[in-house]
Amino acid sequence: MQQAHRVSQQCAFFLASLGKPGVIVEHGDTESMFTEPQDPRTFDYVNGRFG
């Protein structure tokens, strides 16, 4: 996660369920996604709460 934050300008967070393809939860400016994500699942992931 730290490397993605450091080297990218745009990023996306995908979430998949068992047996189902992933869906885009959130995408956009990397800095915004790491500091002020719009979706609580993105917040949890970038802060190490799951994944």
C-alpha positions as CSV (number, residue, x, y, z in Angstrom):
1,M,0.0,0.0,0.0
2,Q,2.8,2.4,0.8
3,Q,4.4,1.9,-2.6
4,A,1.1,2.4,-4.4
5,H,0.6,5.6,-2.5
6,R,4.2,6.7,-3.3
7,V,4.3,5.9,-7.0
8,S,0.9,6.5,-8.5
9,Q,-1.2,9.5,-9.4
10,Q,-4.5,7.6,-9.9
11,C,-5.7,4.4,-8.4
12,A,-8.7,2.2,-7.9
13,F,-9.9,-0.1,-5.1
14,F,-11.6,-3.3,-6.2
15,L,-13.5,-5.6,-3.9
16,A,-14.5,-9.2,-4.8
17,S,-16.7,-11.8,-3.0
18,L,-16.2,-15.5,-3.1
19,G,-17.1,-16.7,-6.6
20,K,-17.9,-13.3,-7.9
21,P,-15.7,-10.9,-9.9
22,G,-14.4,-7.8,-8.4
23,V,-16.2,-4.5,-8.6
24,I,-14.7,-1.0,-8.4
25,V,-15.5,0.5,-5.0
26,E,-13.7,3.8,-5.6
27,H,-11.2,5.3,-8.1
28,G,-9.5,8.6,-8.6
29,D,-6.7,10.7,-7.3
30,T,-4.3,8.6,-5.2
31,E,-3.7,11.2,-2.6
32,S,-7.4,11.7,-2.0
33,M,-8.1,8.0,-1.8
34,F,-5.5,7.6,0.9
35,T,-6.3,10.7,2.9
36,E,-10.1,11.3,2.4
37,P,-11.6,8.2,0.8
38,Q,-15.3,8.5,0.0
39,D,-16.3,4.9,0.8
40,P,-15.8,3.4,4.3
41,R,-14.5,0.2,2.8
42,T,-11.7,2.1,1.1
43,F,-10.9,3.8,4.4
44,D,-10.7,0.5,6.2
45,Y,-8.5,-1.1,3.5
46,V,-5.9,1.7,3.2
47,N,-5.7,1.9,7.0
48,G,-5.0,-1.9,7.3
49,R,-8.3,-2.8,8.9
50,F,-8.9,-5.6,6.4
51,G,-7.2,-7.2,3.3
